[in-house]
Amino acid sequence: MDALTRFETPEPNEDKLVAEMIEAMHRQQEKDYPPGATRRAAHAKHTALLAIKFAVEPDLPPELAIGVFARPHTYDGWLRFSNGNGSPQSDDVKDLRGAAIKLHDVPGERIPESDEPTTQDFILLATPAIPLGTVKLFHEVITLSPAKFAAKMLTTHPHVVAGLAKAVITPTSPADIRYWSNVAYLLGPDQVVKYVLVPTSTYTSPKPEKHDDDYLGTHLQEHLSQTDATFDFMVQLRTDPDTMPVEDIAVEWKEDAAPLVKVATLTIPMQDFRTADRNTLAEELAFSLTHTLKEHRAIGAVARARMRIYDGMATWRHQRDQRTKST
């Protein structure tokens, strides 16, 4: 029995809604960017692309020692910190903040949708839950104008407006805050989990007297000029399907009911990332929920939608710009 049968329930008109979102995003990208300079449709501005080490914990219990976490090993990879907006904007503007991880040389069987044979991606946001918890709500935010979306949400879903206001932040640095996977993942054939990235650095950036357009990258570079940055990579095993749904990512999985368990240490070594080559690579890399071992497949309607949207938009962007896709 596959994951869709065991753990997932398709949304009404799911395929149609996803196709309409991709079409709307293509139109917006063609309007916003000339060929050769197309940015991502979301998380357009990266604050840093960083070389990382991802060290799996030794002696994990059997229920966690699966896939990437099957053995103690240190993977090389990339970490892209980003602002969530679809257009590059000042770091001083409150926004969703993202962290996308790509691990290299990961052995094992990928899901059929994957176009990267040796990578494992994890995509996280600096909020434990997304108020746009269903494909239908994501469809509305993408296909309606901002004014129409806001008016509709205030009338029909005021909690969405309040939740989005809470989720957008201006942190001191991308290395100082937590990130959550939001969507659920398989861990092997029988378990459902979410992931959390918890900062553990001894260094934290000071709160600036005044934010500027690129203060997040500036603070992070100051940090990495002095010492490494570190995070604990945590697994949250689902303990109650009723209070920890797969299909509505607006529902936060509470840590008192599903405690976090450390499975790896993510280290960002000291480095100079503010270079032309690194900025170019940040645009060439594609991060996707499809870049995954079958043991870590993302599940739920929003995850399935994101798989199709991320891969479709990345392929279209690289073809439009005649850009080589890097892994």
C-alpha positions as a Markdown table, in Angstrom:
| # | Residue | x | y | z |
|---|---|---|---|---|
| 1 | Met | 0.0 | 0.0 | 0.0 |
| 2 | Asp | 1.5 | 3.3 | -1.0 |
| 3 | Ala | 1.7 | 6.6 | 1.0 |
| 4 | Leu | -1.2 | 8.2 | -0.9 |
| 5 | Thr | -3.5 | 5.3 | 0.1 |
| 6 | Arg | -2.2 | 5.0 | 3.7 |
| 7 | Phe | -1.7 | 8.6 | 4.8 |
| 8 | Glu | -3.1 | 11.0 | 2.2 |
| 9 | Thr | -6.4 | 12.2 | 1.1 |
| 10 | Pro | -6.5 | 14.1 | -2.3 |
| 11 | Glu | -8.2 | 17.5 | -2.2 |
| 12 | Pro | -11.2 | 18.2 | -4.5 |
| 13 | Asn | -10.0 | 19.5 | -8.0 |
| 14 | Glu | -6.4 | 19.2 | -6.8 |
| 15 | Asp | -4.8 | 18.6 | -10.3 |
| 16 | Lys | -6.8 | 21.5 | -11.8 |
| 17 | Leu | -5.9 | 23.9 | -9.0 |
| 18 | Val | -2.2 | 23.0 | -9.4 |
| 19 | Ala | -2.2 | 23.5 | -13.1 |
| 20 | Glu | -3.9 | 26.9 | -12.7 |
| 21 | Met | -1.3 | 28.0 | -10.2 |
| 22 | Ile | 1.6 | 27.0 | -12.5 |
| 23 | Glu | 0.0 | 28.9 | -15.4 |
| 24 | Ala | -0.6 | 32.0 | -13.2 |
| 25 | Met | 3.0 | 31.9 | -12.0 |
| 26 | His | 4.3 | 31.6 | -15.6 |
| 27 | Arg | 2.4 | 34.7 | -16.6 |
| 28 | Gln | 3.7 | 36.6 | -13.6 |
| 29 | Gln | 7.3 | 35.6 | -14.2 |
| 30 | Glu | 7.0 | 36.7 | -17.9 |
| 31 | Lys | 5.7 | 40.0 | -16.7 |
| 32 | Asp | 8.3 | 40.6 | -14.0 |
| 33 | Tyr | 11.5 | 39.4 | -15.7 |
| 34 | Pro | 13.0 | 39.5 | -19.2 |
| 35 | Pro | 14.5 | 36.2 | -20.6 |
| 36 | Gly | 17.9 | 35.6 | -19.2 |
| 37 | Ala | 17.1 | 37.2 | -15.8 |
| 38 | Thr | 14.2 | 35.1 | -14.5 |
| 39 | Arg | 14.1 | 34.7 | -10.7 |
| 40 | Arg | 12.4 | 32.1 | -8.6 |
| 41 | Ala | 8.6 | 32.5 | -8.4 |
| 42 | Ala | 8.9 | 32.3 | -4.6 |
| 43 | His | 12.0 | 32.9 | -2.3 |
| 44 | Ala | 13.4 | 35.0 | -5.1 |
| 45 | Lys | 16.1 | 36.7 | -3.0 |
| 46 | His | 18.7 | 34.5 | -1.4 |
| 47 | Thr | 20.4 | 36.0 | 1.7 |
| 48 | Ala | 23.2 | 33.4 | 1.5 |
| 49 | Leu | 24.2 | 30.2 | -0.3 |
| 50 | Leu | 26.5 | 28.3 | 2.1 |
| 51 | Ala | 28.7 | 25.2 | 2.0 |
| 52 | Ile | 27.7 | 22.9 | 4.9 |
| 53 | Lys | 28.5 | 19.7 | 6.8 |
| 54 | Phe | 25.6 | 17.5 | 7.8 |
| 55 | Ala | 26.7 | 14.9 | 10.5 |
| 56 | Val | 24.3 | 12.1 | 11.3 |
| 57 | Glu | 24.2 | 11.1 | 15.0 |
| 58 | Pro | 25.7 | 7.8 | 16.0 |
| 59 | Asp | 23.6 | 5.1 | 17.8 |
| 60 | Leu | 20.2 | 6.3 | 16.6 |
| 61 | Pro | 17.3 | 3.9 | 17.5 |
| 62 | Pro | 16.1 | 1.7 | 14.7 |
| 63 | Glu | 12.9 | 3.7 | 14.1 |
| 64 | Leu | 15.1 | 6.7 | 13.3 |
| 65 | Ala | 18.1 | 5.1 | 11.6 |
| 66 | Ile | 16.5 | 5.1 | 8.1 |
| 67 | Gly | 17.5 | 6.6 | 4.8 |
| 68 | Val | 19.9 | 9.6 | 5.3 |
| 69 | Phe | 20.0 | 8.7 | 9.0 |
| 70 | Ala | 20.8 | 5.0 | 8.5 |
| 71 | Arg | 24.4 | 5.3 | 9.6 |
| 72 | Pro | 26.8 | 7.8 | 11.2 |
| 73 | His | 28.1 | 9.8 | 8.3 |
| 74 | Thr | 29.0 | 13.4 | 7.4 |
| 75 | Tyr | 27.5 | 14.7 | 4.1 |
| 76 | Asp | 28.7 | 17.7 | 2.3 |
| 77 | Gly | 25.9 | 20.0 | 0.9 |
| 78 | Trp | 24.5 | 23.4 | 0.4 |
| 79 | Leu | 22.2 | 25.6 | 2.5 |
| 80 | Arg | 20.2 | 28.4 | 0.8 |
| 81 | Phe | 18.8 | 31.0 | 3.2 |
| 82 | Ser | 16.1 | 33.2 | 1.5 |
| 83 | Asn | 13.3 | 35.7 | 1.8 |
| 84 | Gly | 9.9 | 34.3 | 0.9 |
| 85 | Asn | 8.5 | 37.0 | -1.3 |
| 86 | Gly | 8.3 | 36.3 | -5.1 |
| 87 | Ser | 10.1 | 39.6 | -5.8 |
| 88 | Pro | 13.5 | 40.6 | -4.4 |
| 89 | Gln | 12.9 | 43.1 | -1.7 |
| 90 | Ser | 14.7 | 44.7 | 1.3 |
| 91 | Asp | 15.6 | 42.5 | 4.2 |
| 92 | Asp | 14.0 | 45.3 | 6.3 |
| 93 | Val | 10.5 | 44.2 | 5.1 |
| 94 | Lys | 8.8 | 41.6 | 7.2 |
| 95 | Asp | 8.8 | 38.3 | 5.3 |
| 96 | Leu | 8.7 | 34.6 | 5.6 |
| 97 | Arg | 12.3 | 33.3 | 5.9 |
| 98 | Gly | 13.4 | 30.0 | 4.3 |
| 99 | Ala | 16.1 | 27.5 | 4.7 |
| 100 | Ala | 16.6 | 24.9 | 1.9 |
| 101 | Ile | 19.2 | 22.1 | 2.4 |
| 102 | Lys | 20.7 | 20.0 | -0.3 |
| 103 | Leu | 22.9 | 17.0 | 0.7 |
| 104 | His | 25.3 | 15.4 | -1.8 |
| 105 | Asp | 26.3 | 11.8 | -2.5 |
| 106 | Val | 23.4 | 10.3 | -0.7 |
| 107 | Pro | 23.0 | 6.6 | -1.7 |
| 108 | Gly | 19.6 | 4.9 | -2.1 |
| 109 | Glu | 16.5 | 4.7 | -4.2 |
| 110 | Arg | 14.8 | 8.0 | -5.2 |
| 111 | Ile | 11.1 | 8.6 | -5.7 |
| 112 | Pro | 10.0 | 8.4 | -9.4 |
| 113 | Glu | 9.6 | 12.2 | -9.7 |
| 114 | Ser | 13.2 | 12.9 | -8.8 |
| 115 | Asp | 15.6 | 14.3 | -11.5 |
| 116 | Glu | 18.6 | 14.3 | -9.2 |
| 117 | Pro | 20.1 | 10.8 | -8.6 |
| 118 | Thr | 22.3 | 11.5 | -5.6 |
| 119 | Thr | 20.9 | 14.4 | -3.6 |
| 120 | Gln | 18.6 | 14.8 | -0.7 |
| 121 | Asp | 16.8 | 18.1 | -0.2 |
| 122 | Phe | 14.9 | 19.3 | 2.9 |
| 123 | Ile | 12.9 | 22.6 | 2.6 |
| 124 | Leu | 12.0 | 24.5 | 5.7 |
| 125 | Leu | 10.4 | 27.9 | 6.8 |
| 126 | Ala | 10.8 | 30.0 | 9.9 |
| 127 | Thr | 7.3 | 29.3 | 11.1 |
| 128 | Pro | 5.9 | 26.1 | 12.6 |
| 129 | Ala | 2.7 | 26.2 | 10.5 |
| 130 | Ile | 1.5 | 27.9 | 7.4 |
| 131 | Pro | -1.9 | 29.6 | 7.6 |
| 132 | Leu | -2.4 | 28.7 | 3.9 |
| 133 | Gly | -2.8 | 25.1 | 5.0 |
| 134 | Thr | -4.5 | 23.6 | 1.9 |
| 135 | Val | -4.0 | 23.6 | -1.9 |
| 136 | Lys | -7.2 | 25.6 | -2.3 |
| 137 | Leu | -5.9 | 28.5 | -0.1 |
| 138 | Phe | -2.5 | 28.4 | -1.9 |
| 139 | His | -4.5 | 28.6 | -5.2 |
| 140 | Glu | -6.3 | 31.7 | -4.0 |
| 141 | Val | -3.2 | 33.6 | -2.9 |
| 142 | Ile | -1.5 | 32.9 | -6.3 |
| 143 | Thr | -4.4 | 33.5 | -8.6 |
| 144 | Leu | -6.1 | 36.4 | -7.0 |
| 145 | Ser | -4.7 | 40.0 | -6.8 |
| 146 | Pro | -3.3 | 40.9 | -3.4 |
| 147 | Ala | -6.2 | 43.3 | -2.8 |
| 148 | Lys | -8.8 | 40.6 | -3.7 |
| 149 | Phe | -7.1 | 37.9 | -1.7 |
| 150 | Ala | -6.9 | 40.2 | 1.4 |
| 151 | Ala | -10.5 | 41.2 | 1.1 |
| 152 | Lys | -11.6 | 37.6 | 0.7 |
| 153 | Met | -9.5 | 36.3 | 3.6 |
| 154 | Leu | -10.7 | 39.1 | 5.9 |
| 155 | Thr | -14.3 | 38.0 | 5.1 |
| 156 | Thr | -14.0 | 34.3 | 5.0 |
| 157 | His | -10.8 | 33.3 | 6.8 |
| 158 | Pro | -9.6 | 36.0 | 9.1 |
| 159 | His | -7.4 | 33.6 | 10.9 |
| 160 | Val | -5.3 | 33.3 | 7.7 |
| 161 | Val | -4.6 | 37.0 | 7.8 |
| 162 | Ala | -3.6 | 36.9 | 11.4 |
| 163 | Gly | -1.5 | 33.8 | 10.9 |
| 164 | Leu | 0.4 | 35.4 | 8.0 |
| 165 | Ala | 1.1 | 38.5 | 10.0 |
| 166 | Lys | 2.6 | 36.4 | 12.7 |
| 167 | Ala | 4.7 | 34.4 | 10.3 |
| 168 | Val | 6.6 | 37.3 | 8.7 |
| 169 | Ile | 9.6 | 38.5 | 10.7 |
| 170 | Thr | 12.8 | 40.5 | 10.6 |
| 171 | Pro | 15.3 | 38.3 | 12.6 |
| 172 | Thr | 18.8 | 39.4 | 13.6 |
| 173 | Ser | 20.3 | 36.8 | 11.3 |
| 174 | Pro | 19.2 | 33.7 | 9.3 |
| 175 | Ala | 21.5 | 31.7 | 11.7 |
| 176 | Asp | 19.7 | 32.8 | 14.8 |
| 177 | Ile | 16.2 | 31.3 | 14.3 |
| 178 | Arg | 14.4 | 28.0 | 14.0 |
| 179 | Tyr | 13.0 | 26.5 | 10.8 |
| 180 | Trp | 10.2 | 23.9 | 10.4 |
| 181 | Ser | 9.4 | 21.6 | 7.4 |
| 182 | Asn | 5.6 | 22.5 | 7.7 |
| 183 | Val | 4.7 | 19.6 | 5.4 |
| 184 | Ala | 4.9 | 16.0 | 6.7 |
| 185 | Tyr | 7.3 | 13.4 | 5.4 |
| 186 | Leu | 7.5 | 9.6 | 5.5 |
| 187 | Leu | 10.3 | 8.1 | 7.6 |
| 188 | Gly | 10.4 | 4.6 | 6.1 |
| 189 | Pro | 7.1 | 3.0 | 5.1 |
| 190 | Asp | 5.3 | 3.2 | 8.4 |
| 191 | Gln | 6.1 | 6.5 | 10.1 |
| 192 | Val | 5.1 | 10.2 | 9.5 |
| 193 | Val | 7.4 | 13.0 | 10.7 |
| 194 | Lys | 8.2 | 16.7 | 10.4 |
| 195 | Tyr | 11.7 | 18.2 | 10.6 |
| 196 | Val | 12.9 | 21.2 | 12.7 |
| 197 | Leu | 16.2 | 23.0 | 12.4 |
| 198 | Val | 17.2 | 24.5 | 15.8 |
| 199 | Pro | 20.1 | 27.0 | 16.1 |
| 200 | Thr | 22.9 | 26.1 | 18.5 |
| 201 | Ser | 25.6 | 28.6 | 17.7 |
| 202 | Thr | 27.4 | 30.3 | 20.7 |
| 203 | Tyr | 27.5 | 33.5 | 18.5 |
| 204 | Thr | 24.3 | 35.4 | 17.9 |
| 205 | Ser | 24.0 | 38.6 | 15.8 |
| 206 | Pro | 23.2 | 41.8 | 17.6 |
| 207 | Lys | 19.9 | 43.5 | 16.9 |
| 208 | Pro | 20.7 | 46.3 | 14.5 |
| 209 | Glu | 19.8 | 49.9 | 15.3 |
| 210 | Lys | 18.6 | 50.2 | 11.8 |
| 211 | His | 17.9 | 47.5 | 9.2 |
| 212 | Asp | 19.2 | 48.0 | 5.7 |
| 213 | Asp | 18.3 | 46.3 | 2.5 |
| 214 | Asp | 20.9 | 43.4 | 2.9 |
| 215 | Tyr | 21.4 | 43.3 | 6.7 |
| 216 | Leu | 20.7 | 39.6 | 6.9 |
| 217 | Gly | 23.6 | 38.7 | 4.7 |
| 218 | Thr | 25.8 | 41.2 | 6.3 |
| 219 | His | 25.1 | 39.8 | 9.8 |
| 220 | Leu | 25.6 | 36.3 | 8.6 |
| 221 | Gln | 28.9 | 37.1 | 6.9 |
| 222 | Glu | 30.1 | 38.8 | 10.1 |
| 223 | His | 29.2 | 35.7 | 12.0 |
| 224 | Leu | 31.0 | 33.3 | 9.6 |
| 225 | Ser | 34.1 | 35.6 | 9.6 |
| 226 | Gln | 34.6 | 34.8 | 13.3 |
| 227 | Thr | 33.2 | 31.3 | 13.9 |
| 228 | Asp | 31.1 | 28.5 | 12.5 |
| 229 | Ala | 27.4 | 28.4 | 12.8 |
| 230 | Thr | 25.6 | 25.3 | 14.0 |
| 231 | Phe | 22.1 | 23.8 | 14.1 |
| 232 | Asp | 20.6 | 20.6 | 15.5 |
| 233 | Phe | 18.5 | 18.8 | 12.8 |
| 234 | Met | 15.5 | 17.3 | 14.6 |
| 235 | Val | 12.8 | 14.8 | 13.8 |
| 236 | Gln | 9.3 | 15.1 | 15.2 |
| 237 | Leu | 7.5 | 11.8 | 15.1 |
| 238 | Arg | 3.7 | 12.0 | 14.7 |
| 239 | Thr | 2.0 | 10.5 | 17.7 |
| 240 | Asp | -1.6 | 11.4 | 17.1 |
| 241 | Pro | -3.1 | 11.5 | 13.5 |
| 242 | Asp | -6.1 | 13.5 | 14.8 |
| 243 | Thr | -4.2 | 16.4 | 16.2 |
| 244 | Met | -1.3 | 16.2 | 13.8 |
| 245 | Pro | -2.8 | 16.1 | 10.3 |
| 246 | Val | -1.0 | 15.6 | 7.1 |
| 247 | Glu | -3.5 | 17.4 | 4.9 |
| 248 | Asp | -3.7 | 20.7 | 6.7 |
| 249 | Ile | -0.3 | 22.3 | 7.3 |
| 250 | Ala | -1.9 | 25.2 | 9.1 |
| 251 | Val | -2.1 | 22.9 | 12.2 |
| 252 | Glu | 1.1 | 23.1 | 14.3 |
| 253 | Trp | 2.3 | 19.8 | 15.7 |
| 254 | Lys | 2.9 | 20.6 | 19.4 |
| 255 | Glu | 6.2 | 19.6 | 20.8 |
| 256 | Asp | 4.8 | 18.6 | 24.2 |
| 257 | Ala | 2.8 | 15.9 | 22.3 |
| 258 | Ala | 5.5 | 15.0 | 19.8 |
| 259 | Pro | 8.9 | 15.8 | 21.2 |
| 260 | Leu | 11.9 | 16.7 | 19.0 |
| 261 | Val | 14.7 | 14.2 | 18.6 |
| 262 | Lys | 18.1 | 15.1 | 17.3 |
| 263 | Val | 19.3 | 13.1 | 14.3 |
| 264 | Ala | 22.1 | 15.2 | 12.9 |
| 265 | Thr | 24.2 | 18.3 | 13.4 |
| 266 | Leu | 24.3 | 20.9 | 10.6 |
| 267 | Thr | 27.5 | 23.0 | 10.6 |
| 268 | Ile | 28.1 | 26.0 | 8.4 |
| 269 | Pro | 31.9 | 26.4 | 8.5 |
| 270 | Met | 33.6 | 29.8 | 8.4 |
| 271 | Gln | 33.5 | 31.0 | 4.8 |
| 272 | Asp | 33.2 | 34.0 | 2.5 |
| 273 | Phe | 29.9 | 33.5 | 0.7 |
| 274 | Arg | 29.5 | 37.0 | -0.8 |
| 275 | Thr | 31.1 | 36.3 | -4.1 |
| 276 | Ala | 30.0 | 36.4 | -7.7 |
| 277 | Asp | 30.5 | 32.7 | -8.2 |
| 278 | Arg | 28.4 | 31.8 | -5.2 |
| 279 | Asn | 25.6 | 34.2 | -6.3 |
| 280 | Thr | 25.6 | 32.5 | -9.7 |
| 281 | Leu | 25.4 | 29.1 | -8.2 |
| 282 | Ala | 22.6 | 30.2 | -5.9 |
| 283 | Glu | 20.5 | 30.9 | -9.1 |
| 284 | Glu | 21.6 | 27.6 | -10.8 |
| 285 | Leu | 20.6 | 25.3 | -8.0 |
| 286 | Ala | 17.1 | 24.0 | -7.7 |
| 287 | Phe | 15.7 | 22.8 | -4.4 |
| 288 | Ser | 12.6 | 20.5 | -4.5 |
| 289 | Leu | 10.7 | 18.1 | -2.4 |
| 290 | Thr | 11.2 | 15.6 | -5.3 |
| 291 | His | 14.9 | 15.5 | -4.6 |
| 292 | Thr | 14.5 | 12.8 | -2.1 |
| 293 | Leu | 15.0 | 9.2 | -1.1 |
| 294 | Lys | 11.8 | 7.1 | -1.1 |
| 295 | Glu | 12.1 | 6.8 | 2.7 |
| 296 | His | 11.8 | 10.6 | 3.1 |
| 297 | Arg | 9.0 | 11.3 | 0.6 |
| 298 | Ala | 7.0 | 14.4 | 1.5 |
| 299 | Ile | 3.2 | 13.7 | 1.8 |
| 300 | Gly | -0.1 | 15.6 | 1.8 |
| 301 | Ala | -1.8 | 17.6 | -0.9 |
| 302 | Val | 0.3 | 20.8 | -0.3 |
| 303 | Ala | 3.5 | 18.7 | -0.6 |
| 304 | Arg | 2.3 | 17.1 | -3.9 |
| 305 | Ala | 1.4 | 20.5 | -5.2 |
| 306 | Arg | 4.8 | 21.9 | -4.3 |
| 307 | Met | 6.5 | 19.0 | -6.0 |
| 308 | Arg | 4.8 | 19.8 | -9.3 |
| 309 | Ile | 5.2 | 23.6 | -8.9 |
| 310 | Tyr | 8.8 | 23.6 | -7.8 |
| 311 | Asp | 10.0 | 21.2 | -10.5 |
| 312 | Gly | 7.8 | 22.8 | -13.2 |
| 313 | Met | 8.9 | 26.3 | -12.4 |
| 314 | Ala | 12.6 | 25.4 | -12.1 |
| 315 | Thr | 12.6 | 23.6 | -15.4 |
| 316 | Trp | 10.8 | 26.5 | -17.1 |
| 317 | Arg | 13.1 | 29.1 | -15.5 |
| 318 | His | 16.3 | 27.3 | -16.6 |
| 319 | Gln | 15.0 | 26.8 | -20.1 |
| 320 | Arg | 13.8 | 30.3 | -20.5 |
| 321 | Asp | 17.2 | 31.7 | -19.4 |
| 322 | Gln | 19.2 | 29.0 | -21.1 |
| 323 | Arg | 20.8 | 28.4 | -17.8 |
| 324 | Thr | 22.5 | 25.1 | -16.7 |
| 325 | Lys | 20.8 | 23.5 | -13.7 |
| 326 | Ser | 23.4 | 22.6 | -11.0 |
| 327 | Thr | 23.3 | 20.0 | -8.4 |
